[in-house]
Amino acid sequence: MLDPKRQNLIKKISELRGNSKIIAYLTSDRAPLNTRIAEDVVSLLQRHILIDTERKKVSLFLYTRGGDMIAPLKIVNLLRSHYNEFEILITHYAQSAGTLISLGADSIIMTRLAELSPVDPTTTHPFNPTVASQNPSVPAQPRPINVEDVNSYFLFATEKAKVNDKDMDKVYSYLINNAHKDNAIHPLSLGNVYRGYRMARKLAERMLKMHYKGFFRTKRIAKLVDALTGKIPTHDYPIFRDEARELGLKVEYASTELESLMFELLSNYTNVMNIGRPFNPVEILGSEQNKEFSSIGAFVESVGVCDTFTFKGIIKRDADTPPRISMNIVSSKWERI
């Protein structure tokens, strides 16, 4: 059953945005039931779009900590192909892949709490350095490598250690000449990091070219791409609306009325998704030995229709002394309410 309060808030926001089609897309950052932007949402968005094809403008109400790098291009391409105008409504987080989606919008409406982030990716590769599991039965897993960490390593060598060009081979050698060791970076891993860096730049440039016009278009895009894919020293750096506007993004400050509605809508979703509340199997289990649970990890909602990505599982307490509690996810999939 659709939540009447959320539906009413979506309608009110639509009125404030010029009768825009409002689509809410939220992913959860509540570990271990967190979700990320992924390609599986594209077909869902298409279904929401086709329910109401009369509108010329779409507003994506977005909350996310990030996700797959290619999915934003597909999401933006889909929305722009159906609507004459595409905007993003950011109440709090639209980080990483969420920022990439925002780059493809004609305008970015931000509250005082809203934040974007750099779009430099974290890469995984079979030859990455490994991290051992605490469980002996689970093999060691490749450790993710952040593109900005590698970039900062080389910047340190040139800017602080004053390594000149002719000695840069030693800097590279230090990373890769002991590739058989756990903490060394294999040459193919380093290549994968650079591929991720190039991909981030390509995607950011592609998004901006969809709507940036005018004589200074090329220079403005280049400045933004440089800033978001290498000039900011950490992936977690928050880009608030003032700085986003200074960088050259098309940022609109949410009005007092709109901001109030956006915060109210986000609060409703985060309460349902338990965002900000640690997942505690002991609390859920209580005094029982076995208990089924269900948790929503993502939302796609518009007027008249709602899809949720739902985790379902079982929590068990065994007979050992002291007892051990285990959690088993039996299904995780999109469901239509």
C-alpha positions in Angstrom: 0.0 0.0 0.0 1.3 3.4 -0.9 2.1 5.7 1.9 -0.3 8.7 1.7 1.9 11.1 3.5 4.9 10.5 1.1 2.5 10.7 -1.9 1.2 14.0 -0.7 4.7 15.4 -0.1 5.7 14.3 -3.7 2.6 16.1 -5.1 3.4 19.3 -3.2 7.0 19.3 -4.4 5.8 18.8 -7.9 3.6 21.9 -7.7 6.5 24.0 -6.4 8.7 22.7 -9.3 6.3 23.8 -12.0 4.2 20.6 -12.1 7.4 18.5 -12.7 7.3 14.7 -12.6 8.9 13.8 -9.3 10.8 10.5 -9.0 12.4 9.7 -5.7 15.4 7.4 -5.8 17.2 6.5 -2.6 19.8 3.9 -1.7 20.6 2.9 1.9 23.9 3.4 3.6 22.9 1.1 6.6 25.4 -1.7 6.7 25.3 -4.6 6.1 22.0 -4.0 4.3 23.4 -1.1 2.3 22.7 -0.6 -1.4 24.3 1.4 -4.2 23.3 3.0 -7.5 23.2 0.2 -10.1 21.9 -0.6 -13.6 18.9 -2.6 -12.3 17.1 0.7 -11.5 17.0 1.8 -15.2 14.1 -0.5 -16.1 12.3 0.6 -13.0 12.7 4.3 -13.9 11.3 3.5 -17.3 8.2 2.0 -15.8 7.7 5.1 -13.6 8.1 7.3 -16.6 5.6 5.5 -18.8 2.9 5.8 -16.2 2.7 9.5 -16.9 4.0 10.6 -20.3 2.4 14.1 -20.5 4.9 16.1 -18.5 7.9 17.9 -20.0 10.0 18.2 -16.9 11.4 15.6 -14.4 12.9 16.1 -11.0 14.9 13.3 -9.5 14.8 13.4 -5.7 18.1 11.6 -4.9 19.8 10.3 -1.8 22.9 8.1 -2.2 26.5 7.5 -1.1 27.5 6.2 -4.6 27.5 3.1 -6.8 28.3 1.8 -10.2 30.0 4.3 -12.5 28.2 3.4 -15.8 24.7 3.4 -14.3 24.6 7.2 -14.0 25.1 7.6 -17.7 22.2 5.2 -18.4 20.0 6.9 -15.9 20.7 10.4 -17.2 20.3 9.3 -20.8 16.9 7.7 -20.1 15.6 10.8 -18.2 16.8 13.3 -20.8 15.4 11.2 -23.6 11.9 11.5 -22.2 11.8 15.0 -20.8 12.7 18.5 -22.1 14.1 19.5 -18.7 15.8 17.4 -16.1 16.7 18.6 -12.6 18.1 17.0 -9.4 16.7 17.6 -5.9 19.4 17.0 -3.2 18.4 17.1 0.4 21.5 15.5 1.9 23.9 13.1 0.1 24.4 12.7 -3.6 28.0 11.4 -3.5 30.2 9.8 -6.1 27.9 8.1 -8.7 25.2 10.4 -7.3 27.3 13.4 -8.2 27.8 12.0 -11.7 24.0 11.9 -12.1 23.8 15.5 -10.9 26.4 16.6 -13.5 23.9 15.5 -16.2 21.1 17.6 -14.9 20.1 21.0 -16.3 19.9 22.3 -12.7 20.8 21.0 -9.2 18.5 22.1 -6.4 20.4 21.9 -3.1 19.3 22.5 0.5 21.7 23.9 3.1 22.6 20.3 4.1 23.1 19.0 0.6 26.5 17.8 -0.6 28.1 16.5 -3.7 31.6 14.8 -3.7 34.5 14.1 -6.1 33.8 11.4 -8.6 37.2 9.6 -8.5 36.4 5.9 -8.2 37.6 3.1 -5.9 38.7 0.2 -8.1 38.9 -3.6 -7.4 40.9 -6.0 -9.4 42.0 -9.7 -9.0 45.7 -8.5 -8.7 45.0 -5.9 -6.1 46.8 -6.3 -2.7 44.7 -8.7 -0.6 43.2 -8.5 2.9 42.8 -11.6 4.9 39.5 -12.6 6.3 39.0 -13.2 10.1 37.2 -16.4 9.0 39.7 -19.1 8.0 37.2 -20.6 5.6 36.9 -17.4 3.7 39.8 -16.7 1.2 41.6 -13.4 1.2 39.8 -10.7 -0.8 41.4 -8.0 -3.0 41.7 -4.7 -1.2 40.0 -1.8 -3.1 42.3 1.0 -4.3 41.1 4.6 -4.6 42.2 6.5 -7.7 43.0 9.6 -5.6 45.3 7.7 -3.3 47.5 6.6 -6.2 47.3 10.1 -7.7 48.3 11.7 -4.4 51.2 9.3 -4.1 52.7 10.6 -7.3 51.9 14.2 -6.3 53.8 13.7 -3.0 56.8 12.4 -4.9 56.9 15.4 -7.2 55.7 18.2 -4.9 57.1 17.2 -1.5 59.9 14.7 -2.2 61.0 16.8 -5.2 61.5 13.8 -7.4 62.4 15.0 -10.9 61.2 13.5 -14.1 64.2 11.3 -14.7 63.8 9.6 -11.3 60.1 9.0 -11.6 60.8 5.4 -12.7 62.0 4.7 -9.2 58.7 6.0 -7.8 56.8 3.6 -10.1 59.2 0.8 -9.4 58.5 1.1 -5.6 54.9 0.3 -6.3 55.2 -2.6 -8.7 58.6 -4.3 -8.5 57.5 -6.6 -5.7 54.1 -7.6 -7.1 54.3 -11.0 -5.5 54.1 -9.4 -2.0 50.7 -8.8 -0.4 51.1 -5.1 0.0 52.6 -4.3 -3.4 50.5 -3.1 -6.3 50.6 -5.3 -9.4 51.2 -3.5 -12.7 47.8 -4.6 -13.9 46.2 -3.2 -10.8 47.9 0.1 -11.4 46.6 0.0 -15.0 43.1 -0.6 -13.7 43.4 2.4 -11.4 44.3 4.6 -14.4 41.5 3.2 -16.4 39.1 4.1 -13.6 40.5 7.6 -13.6 40.1 8.0 -17.3 36.5 6.6 -17.1 35.6 9.0 -14.4 36.8 11.9 -16.5 35.1 10.6 -19.6 31.8 10.2 -17.8 31.9 13.6 -16.1 32.7 15.2 -19.4 29.9 13.3 -21.2 27.3 14.3 -18.6 28.2 18.0 -18.7 28.2 18.1 -22.5 24.6 17.1 -22.5 23.5 20.6 -21.4 26.4 23.1 -21.1 26.2 25.5 -24.0 27.8 28.7 -25.2 31.2 30.1 -26.2 33.1 29.1 -22.9 31.6 25.6 -22.9 34.8 23.7 -23.4 36.8 25.6 -20.8 34.0 25.4 -18.2 33.6 21.7 -18.7 37.4 21.1 -18.5 37.6 23.1 -15.2 34.7 21.1 -13.7 36.2 17.7 -14.8 39.6 18.6 -13.4 38.1 19.8 -10.1 35.9 16.7 -9.6 38.4 14.0 -10.7 41.7 15.0 -9.3 42.1 18.4 -7.7 40.1 17.6 -4.5 42.4 15.6 -2.2 39.9 13.1 -0.7 36.9 11.2 -2.0 34.9 12.0 1.1 35.3 15.8 0.7 31.9 17.4 0.9 31.0 19.9 -1.8 28.3 22.1 -0.4 26.1 24.3 -2.6 28.3 27.5 -2.3 31.4 25.7 -3.6 29.4 23.7 -6.2 28.3 27.0 -7.6 31.8 28.5 -7.5 33.1 25.5 -9.5 30.6 26.4 -12.2 27.8 23.9 -11.6 24.2 25.1 -12.3 23.1 25.2 -8.6 19.8 26.6 -7.4 19.3 27.1 -3.6 16.1 25.5 -2.4 13.5 28.0 -1.2 12.4 27.8 2.4 9.1 26.1 1.5 10.7 23.6 -0.8 13.6 22.8 1.6 11.0 22.1 4.4 9.2 19.6 2.1 12.4 18.0 1.0 13.6 17.4 4.5 10.2 16.1 5.5 10.2 13.6 2.6 13.7 12.5 3.3 12.9 12.0 7.0 10.0 9.7 6.0 12.2 7.6 3.8 15.1 7.4 6.3 12.7 6.3 9.1 11.3 3.5 7.0 14.8 2.4 5.8 16.3 2.9 9.4 19.1 4.9 7.9 21.3 6.2 10.7 20.3 3.3 13.0 22.8 0.4 13.3 21.5 -3.0 12.2 21.4 -5.0 15.5 20.5 -8.7 15.1 20.3 -9.2 18.8 17.7 -6.5 19.2 15.7 -7.9 16.3 15.9 -11.5 17.7 15.0 -10.6 21.3 14.3 -13.7 23.4 13.4 -15.8 20.4 15.7 -18.5 18.9 14.8 -17.8 15.2 13.2 -14.8 13.7 12.5 -13.7 10.1 13.2 -10.1 9.2 12.6 -7.7 6.3 14.5 -4.5 5.6 14.1 -1.9 2.8 17.4 -1.0 1.1 16.3 1.3 -1.7 13.2 3.2 -3.0 12.0 4.3 -6.4 8.7 6.2 -5.9 6.5 8.6 -7.9 2.9 9.5 -7.8 0.8 6.3 -7.9 3.6 3.8 -7.8 6.4 2.7 -5.5 9.2 0.1 -5.8 11.4 -1.1 -2.9 14.6 -3.1 -2.9 13.9 -5.4 0.0 16.2 -7.7 2.0 14.5 -10.7 3.7 16.4 -13.1 6.0 16.5 -15.2 9.1 18.3 -14.5 12.4 19.2 -17.5 14.5 20.6 -18.2 18.0 22.3 -21.5 18.3 22.6 -23.7 21.4 26.4 -23.1 22.0 27.7 -21.6 25.2 27.9 -18.7 24.8 25.3 -18.7 22.1 26.2 -17.5 18.6 23.9 -15.4 16.5 23.9 -15.8 12.7 22.1 -13.9 9.9 21.2 -15.4 6.6 19.8 -13.3 3.7 17.3 -15.5 1.8 16.3 -12.9 -0.8 17.2 -9.4 -2.0 15.2 -8.0 -4.8 13.0 -5.2 -6.1 9.3 -5.4 -5.2 6.4 -3.3 -6.2 4.2 -2.0 -3.4 
